[in-house]
Every structure is written in structure tokens, then in C-alpha cells.
Amino acid sequence: MTELLVRQVGPMVTVQDRGRKGLLHAGVSGSGPMDGPSMDLANALVGNGADCAVLEFAGTGGVFEVSEPVRFAVTGGAVDIRIDGVAAFPWESHHLLPGQRLAIGAMRDAVWGYLAFSGGIVTPPVLGARATHLRSGLGGLDGRRLAADDRLPLGRAGAGPLLAFRRFWQQVRGPIRVVPGPQDDRFDAAAWRDFLEEPFIVSPSRDRMGQVLDGPRLHAAGGHDIVSDGTVAGSIQVPASGRPIVLMADRQTTGGYPKIATVASIDLPRLAQTPSGRPIRFAAISQAEAEDLLIDGRRALADALAGIAEKPPVATPS
């Protein structure tokens, strides 16, 4: 079996796939990628199916080797990639041969990167997925972040071409769109004015579970404690501190703080990729509008996937 050898690694590198489905009622978080479209694009560039597991990293990737020839691709944003010191581009696939070192540096103007290998990472599935959930130690490699000298198994993949995009994947810009609720009625007009008219800053207090926002303190006139109820990705909880917390991929399945709004699914990856210190604004939309935007976003992603084509051969000096 082909092995992926970890020589050096960044502080937040985990195995992720599409996550666990249908287990929230049992208290099992779905986990999965912080930026699903970028993960899908990475898998497509190396000829994998959408359910294959990849490495997700925050900030810095690391240094990797393989025991057999593979194809790889890195997506998520701009990042320095080198094969034995020779620069390579993100958002397209490349060959990596035994004995070569793949070095992935720091993300620029983004947070989360995705490293896919042909054949996918084939650690044992746990509860139907290979996704790592760090708080509960589920999935991935022993339920933890990767460390130097780790070895991961890769699936077998047939020969295939190197691929790149004819049409680049472009996320929208502008305010982060939210659907009010489910406890929007606990916040008065002054809180809603601050929430929708004032900027917030993405704070450094963030991980795969959630991210805290700095800005105007939001007061829940109806109180900051509720009977715990279910959460979804993008729930915006407001504790007594008044600092909103956006729940992300590894969120808890229930929570006892009122949720002023929920980030529209189409914009959640964009929020996840916003670097700390950047300002954001919110705009309220209806649930129907959020659903329409998600359908449009899936069509745009399908178009991007359909725009993947074989890279032209590299010209060699005569």
C-alpha cells in the first residue's frame, strides 16, 4: 500500500472527508471540511471521488513524502508549494515521486488549505466517515492532529493526467448573509441595529469548533440563557459577554445560548476563510433566499468542476 510520510507538519493538520451524517441526535458532531467546495475541487483535480479523504490544514501545511508515485493538488487559497525546492502552483495537480519532498508553506489571504492525493487517504472509517473530530478523538489518525513521523495509508489510484481549471472557482464577496433565528426574538431593535449595521472583526479566538467575533456587544433583552436546543453549522450564539460565536464544522450538537441568526450555507466557507483581524458585515435574508443561493452556489461549483481539463504538456528545451 502507498504511504504518505509526514516529515514536518503545521499546527492544525487533520484528515477530513465530507463528515458524519445522521448522528446529531446521538450527540455526534458532523465534522468534515471548513471549506467544502475547496475540498471537492482538490479531490477532483487528482481524479478522486468527492467522498475521498484529504488533509486539511490551517495556516501552514508541512513537508511530505510518498512511498509510491501519486498525483496531488492543493486548494483553499494562495500558498507556496515546492517539490524539491521547485515552485508549483495551487489549484492544479502535480506528480510526486518517491524520494521527492513536497513542502507546503503558509496560506496567504485565506485560512484553510486542502491537500488531496490520488487514491485518497484511507485511514479506518469511524461511524461512517474518516473525518477527524478533535474534541472527541474520532476519525482520522487516532482522532488527532498529525505530527512529524506519522504515516498514513493512501488508496490505489490508476494512472491519470495532470489537471487544471479552465474556469477558476470564485467565491462571492460582500456581506455575510444570515437568516434570523431561531431565537431572534430575544434581541431588541437596538441589538439588531448593531448586528446588521456595525462591522465585526474576526478574532484570533477560533478553531474548527467555532470562531468569536469582536465588535459591538450584543445584548439579549430576553436573556442569554435558554433551554439547550440543537445547533447547526453557522449558528451564531450570543453568550452573556455579548461577543457572537459562529459555530463551525466541529461544533457541539446542542447549546444553551440564544442564537440571533444562522449564517447562510453558501457563505459559511467564505467566513471560515476570512483571516483573523479582518472586518466583516452581516446582511439578513430569508430562508427561501438562502436556499436559492445555495442551489446557485452548487451550480457554480458544478460548472467549476466541469471546467477541469488536462494540463498542457510542459515544453522541454530542444
C-alpha positions as CSV (number, residue, x, y, z in Angstrom):
1,M,0.0,0.0,0.0
2,T,1.2,3.5,-0.8
3,E,2.2,5.5,2.3
4,L,2.2,9.2,3.0
5,L,5.1,10.1,5.2
6,V,4.9,13.3,7.3
7,R,8.3,14.9,7.8
8,Q,7.2,18.2,9.2
9,V,3.7,19.5,9.8
10,G,1.8,22.6,10.7
11,P,-0.1,23.1,14.0
12,M,-3.5,22.2,12.6
13,V,-3.4,19.4,10.1
14,T,-6.1,16.8,10.2
15,V,-7.7,14.1,8.0
16,Q,-11.1,15.2,6.7
17,D,-13.8,14.0,4.4
18,R,-17.4,15.1,3.9
19,G,-18.1,14.2,7.6
20,R,-20.6,12.1,9.5
21,K,-24.3,12.2,8.6
22,G,-27.4,11.5,10.6
23,L,-25.8,11.3,14.1
24,L,-26.5,14.7,15.6
25,H,-29.4,13.1,17.6
26,A,-26.8,10.9,19.3
27,G,-24.5,13.9,20.1
28,V,-22.0,13.1,17.4
29,S,-20.8,16.2,15.5
30,G,-20.7,16.0,11.7
31,S,-17.2,17.4,11.5
32,G,-15.9,17.5,7.9
33,P,-14.3,20.4,6.0
34,M,-14.3,24.0,7.0
35,D,-14.4,24.9,3.2
36,G,-16.3,22.1,1.5
37,P,-16.1,23.5,-2.1
38,S,-12.3,23.8,-1.8
39,M,-12.0,20.1,-0.6
40,D,-14.2,19.0,-3.5
41,L,-12.1,20.8,-6.0
42,A,-8.9,19.3,-4.6
43,N,-10.3,15.8,-4.9
44,A,-11.4,16.4,-8.5
45,L,-8.0,17.7,-9.5
46,V,-6.4,14.4,-8.6
47,G,-9.2,12.2,-10.1
48,N,-10.8,11.2,-6.7
49,G,-14.4,10.8,-5.9
50,A,-16.0,13.5,-3.7
51,D,-16.1,11.2,-0.7
52,C,-12.3,10.7,-0.6
53,A,-10.4,11.9,2.5
54,V,-7.8,14.7,2.2
55,L,-5.6,16.7,4.6
56,E,-7.0,19.9,5.8
57,F,-4.5,22.5,7.3
58,A,-4.8,25.9,8.8
59,G,-2.0,28.4,8.3
60,T,0.9,26.2,7.3
61,G,0.9,22.7,5.6
62,G,4.2,20.9,6.2
63,V,6.7,18.6,4.4
64,F,5.6,15.3,3.0
65,E,6.9,12.3,1.1
66,V,5.3,9.2,-0.5
67,S,6.4,5.7,-1.0
68,E,4.9,5.3,-4.5
69,P,4.2,7.8,-7.3
70,V,1.0,9.9,-6.7
71,R,-0.7,13.0,-8.0
72,F,-1.5,15.8,-5.6
73,A,-3.3,19.1,-5.6
74,V,-3.6,22.0,-3.0
75,T,-6.6,24.3,-2.9
76,G,-8.2,26.7,-0.5
77,G,-6.2,29.9,-1.4
78,A,-2.8,31.2,-2.4
79,V,0.0,29.2,-0.9
80,D,3.7,28.5,-1.5
81,I,4.2,24.9,-2.8
82,R,7.6,23.4,-3.6
83,I,8.7,20.0,-4.9
84,D,12.4,19.5,-4.0
85,G,12.6,23.3,-3.9
86,V,10.9,23.9,-7.3
87,A,7.8,26.0,-7.1
88,A,4.4,24.5,-8.1
89,F,1.0,26.2,-8.4
90,P,-2.1,25.6,-6.2
91,W,-5.4,24.8,-7.9
92,E,-3.9,22.2,-10.2
93,S,-2.4,18.7,-9.9
94,H,1.2,17.6,-9.9
95,H,3.2,14.4,-9.8
96,L,5.1,13.5,-6.6
97,L,7.6,10.7,-6.8
98,P,9.3,8.6,-4.1
99,G,12.3,10.4,-2.8
100,Q,10.9,13.9,-3.6
101,R,9.8,16.3,-0.8
102,L,6.6,18.2,-1.0
103,A,6.8,21.4,1.1
104,I,3.6,23.4,1.6
105,G,4.1,26.8,3.3
106,A,1.7,29.4,4.7
107,M,-1.7,30.3,3.4
108,R,-2.0,33.9,2.1
109,D,-5.3,35.8,2.4
110,A,-7.0,32.6,3.5
111,V,-7.0,30.3,6.5
112,W,-7.8,26.7,5.5
113,G,-6.0,24.7,2.8
114,Y,-6.7,21.2,1.3
115,L,-4.1,18.7,0.2
116,A,-5.5,15.8,-1.8
117,F,-3.6,12.8,-3.1
118,S,-4.8,10.4,-5.9
119,G,-6.5,7.4,-4.2
120,G,-7.4,9.4,-1.1
121,I,-6.3,8.9,2.5
122,V,-7.7,5.5,3.7
123,T,-7.5,5.6,7.4
124,P,-10.2,3.4,9.0
125,P,-13.7,4.9,8.9
126,V,-15.2,5.7,12.3
127,L,-19.1,6.0,12.4
128,G,-19.2,6.1,8.7
129,A,-16.5,8.7,8.0
130,R,-12.8,9.3,8.1
131,A,-13.2,13.0,9.3
132,T,-11.3,13.9,12.4
133,H,-13.2,15.4,15.3
134,L,-10.6,16.6,17.7
135,R,-12.7,17.2,20.8
136,S,-14.0,13.6,20.9
137,G,-10.9,11.9,19.3
138,L,-12.9,10.4,16.4
139,G,-11.7,9.5,13.0
140,G,-8.6,10.5,11.0
141,L,-5.3,9.2,12.5
142,D,-6.2,8.2,16.1
143,G,-8.6,11.2,16.3
144,R,-5.8,13.7,16.5
145,R,-3.8,16.3,14.6
146,L,-0.9,15.0,12.5
147,A,2.6,15.1,13.9
148,A,6.1,14.6,12.4
149,D,6.9,11.0,11.5
150,D,3.3,10.0,11.1
151,R,2.4,7.6,8.3
152,L,-0.9,7.5,6.5
153,P,-2.2,4.9,4.0
154,L,-3.2,6.1,0.6
155,G,-5.7,4.2,-1.7
156,R,-4.6,2.8,-5.0
157,A,-5.3,5.0,-8.0
158,G,-4.8,4.3,-11.6
159,A,-2.7,6.4,-13.9
160,G,-4.3,9.7,-14.8
161,P,-3.5,13.1,-16.4
162,L,-2.5,16.2,-14.6
163,L,-5.4,18.6,-14.4
164,A,-6.1,22.3,-14.0
165,F,-9.1,24.6,-14.2
166,R,-10.3,26.2,-17.4
167,R,-12.7,28.3,-15.3
168,F,-11.4,29.3,-11.9
169,W,-13.6,28.8,-8.8
170,Q,-14.5,32.3,-7.5
171,Q,-16.5,32.8,-4.3
172,V,-18.7,35.9,-4.0
173,R,-17.8,39.0,-1.9
174,G,-19.8,41.3,0.2
175,P,-21.6,40.9,3.5
176,I,-22.0,37.5,5.1
177,R,-25.7,36.7,4.7
178,V,-27.6,35.3,7.6
179,V,-31.1,34.0,8.3
180,P,-32.6,35.4,11.5
181,G,-33.3,33.0,14.3
182,P,-34.1,30.7,15.8
183,Q,-34.0,32.9,18.9
184,D,-34.1,36.3,17.1
185,D,-37.0,37.4,19.2
186,R,-34.8,37.6,22.3
187,F,-32.9,40.5,20.8
188,D,-34.4,44.0,20.6
189,A,-34.2,46.6,17.8
190,A,-31.0,48.1,19.3
191,A,-29.2,44.8,19.2
192,W,-30.4,44.1,15.7
193,R,-29.3,47.5,14.5
194,D,-25.8,46.8,15.9
195,F,-25.7,43.3,14.4
196,L,-26.6,44.5,10.9
197,E,-25.2,48.0,10.7
198,E,-21.9,47.8,12.5
199,P,-18.8,45.8,11.4
200,F,-17.4,42.9,13.3
201,I,-13.8,41.7,13.4
202,V,-12.9,38.0,13.1
203,S,-10.9,37.5,16.3
204,P,-7.9,35.1,16.8
205,S,-10.2,33.1,19.1
206,R,-11.1,30.5,16.6
207,D,-10.8,26.8,15.8
208,R,-12.7,24.1,14.0
209,M,-15.4,24.3,16.6
210,G,-16.2,28.0,16.4
211,Q,-15.0,31.5,15.9
212,V,-15.5,34.5,18.1
213,L,-16.3,37.9,16.7
214,D,-15.2,41.2,18.1
215,G,-17.3,44.4,17.7
216,P,-20.4,45.8,19.3
217,R,-21.6,43.8,22.3
218,L,-25.0,42.3,21.6
219,H,-27.4,42.3,24.5
220,A,-30.2,39.7,24.5
221,A,-33.1,41.6,26.2
222,G,-34.8,38.2,26.6
223,G,-31.8,36.8,28.5
224,H,-28.6,35.0,27.5
225,D,-29.6,31.5,28.8
226,I,-32.1,29.2,27.1
227,V,-33.1,25.6,27.4
228,S,-30.4,23.8,25.3
229,D,-31.5,23.0,21.8
230,G,-29.9,21.8,18.6
231,T,-27.3,23.7,16.7
232,V,-26.3,23.7,13.0
233,A,-23.2,24.8,11.2
234,G,-23.3,28.6,11.1
235,S,-25.4,29.1,14.2
236,I,-24.5,32.5,15.8
237,Q,-24.7,32.1,19.6
238,V,-24.6,35.2,21.8
239,P,-23.4,34.4,25.4
240,A,-23.6,36.9,28.3
241,S,-20.3,38.5,27.1
242,G,-22.2,39.8,24.1
243,R,-19.4,38.5,21.7
244,P,-21.0,36.4,19.0
245,I,-19.7,32.9,18.4
246,V,-20.2,31.4,15.0
247,L,-20.4,27.6,15.3
248,M,-18.3,25.7,12.6
249,A,-17.6,22.1,11.5
250,D,-16.7,20.6,14.9
251,R,-19.5,22.4,16.8
252,Q,-21.3,20.9,19.7
253,T,-24.7,19.4,18.8
254,T,-26.7,21.4,21.4
255,G,-26.2,24.8,23.1
256,G,-27.8,26.9,25.8
257,Y,-27.1,30.4,24.4
258,P,-29.6,32.2,22.2
259,K,-28.9,32.2,18.5
260,I,-29.6,35.5,16.9
261,A,-29.1,34.2,13.4
262,T,-27.6,31.4,11.2
263,V,-25.0,32.1,8.5
264,A,-26.4,31.1,5.1
265,S,-24.7,27.8,4.0
266,I,-23.4,29.5,0.8
267,D,-21.4,32.0,2.9
268,L,-20.1,29.8,5.7
269,P,-16.9,28.7,3.8
270,R,-16.2,32.3,2.9
271,L,-16.5,33.2,6.6
272,A,-14.2,30.3,7.6
273,Q,-11.6,31.5,5.1
274,T,-11.6,35.1,6.4
275,P,-8.3,35.8,8.1
276,S,-8.2,36.9,11.7
277,G,-8.3,40.7,12.1
278,R,-10.4,41.3,9.0
279,P,-13.7,43.2,9.3
280,I,-17.0,41.6,8.2
281,R,-20.6,42.7,8.0
282,F,-23.8,40.8,8.1
283,A,-27.0,41.1,5.9
284,A,-30.3,39.5,6.8
285,I,-32.1,37.4,4.2
286,S,-35.0,35.0,4.2
287,Q,-34.7,31.2,4.5
288,A,-36.0,30.9,0.9
289,E,-33.4,33.3,-0.3
290,A,-30.7,31.3,1.5
291,E,-31.9,28.1,-0.1
292,D,-31.9,29.7,-3.6
293,L,-28.4,31.0,-3.1
294,L,-27.2,27.5,-2.0
295,I,-28.7,26.0,-5.2
296,D,-26.9,28.7,-7.3
297,G,-23.7,28.0,-5.4
298,R,-23.9,24.3,-6.1
299,R,-24.4,25.0,-9.8
300,A,-21.4,27.3,-9.8
301,L,-19.3,24.6,-8.2
302,A,-20.6,22.0,-10.7
303,D,-19.5,24.4,-13.5
304,A,-16.1,24.8,-12.0
305,L,-15.7,21.0,-11.7
306,A,-16.9,20.6,-15.3
307,G,-14.2,23.2,-16.3
308,I,-11.3,20.9,-15.1
309,A,-9.2,19.9,-18.0
310,E,-5.9,18.2,-18.7
311,K,-2.9,20.4,-18.3
312,P,-0.9,21.1,-21.5
313,P,2.4,19.3,-21.7
314,V,5.4,21.2,-20.4
315,A,7.7,22.2,-23.2
316,T,11.2,20.9,-23.0
317,P,14.2,22.7,-24.3
318,S,15.3,21.5,-27.7
